[in-house]
Amino acid sequence: MLYFFHGTDKDTARAKAQGLIDALQKKKPDAELFRIDAENWNEAKLQELTAGQGLFNNSYIIYTVSLFEDKEIKASFLEHLDMIVESPNVFISLETNVDKKTLTAVTKQAQKVHVFEKKEEDIKPSFNIFALSDALGRRDRKKLWVLFRKAVDGGAVPEEVHGILFWQIKSMLLASTAKTVGEAGVAPFVFTKAKSFAKNYEEKELKTISSQLVRMYHDAHRGVHDFEVALERFVLTL
């Protein structure tokens, strides 16, 4: 079962998707909620969630967010569209820009498709926040800073930027210490990319940066420093 929310009015689409989740959880308080995005994407897990249910036949609610921003993840999701639609579990998918061909395919099968578009004068050029992770992987400080400012000035919250950067560092650490994709426990394309990027860093360096980002997150939420300022300082001293 698939409910698909999309459109350039991201705030409204997100609010409506969350509203549906809240209603489903109220109706089925025992249903287990899973959130899937590019950071924790796992094709095997998706297949498991389409077929399985919890103990005592409790259903799952699966919330997927911005998967289509990654071409390979998008292709994998669409390959499993039949399974998702026919699943006894509820899938709620949130996307922003969806091309016509993809939207047609989803519309033909989804139980419900909701679109929320901003007025033309309110639309700003879209920004792929995952470009930050590539710049970090390449260790391109100038490009990373330019993208950081573009993300923040475009409305991205520090937690979102931090999450992308931490995910890339974690992926590079896993790829640098694992011999195979199975050992790393990440998607093959993530492993290949991270393995290449990891050559730009020493393993000890990656561990130091990982610890630094963890500490930064907790210190920011304790009020020790301003999160955005700390992130920008990190980018400029990379």
Secondary structure, 3 states (H helix, E strand, C coil): CEEEEECCCHHHHHHHHHHHHHHHHHHCCCCEEEEECCCCCCHHHHHHHHHCCCHHHCCEEEEEECHHHCHHHHHHHHHCHHHHHHCCCEEEEECCCCCHHHHHHHHHHCCEEEECCCCHHHCCCCCCCCHHHHHHHHCCHHHHHHHHHHHHHCCCCHHHHHHHHHHHHHHHHHHHHCCCHHHHCCCHHHHHHHHHHHHHCCHHHHHHHHHHHHHHHHHHHCCCCCHHHHHHHHHHCC
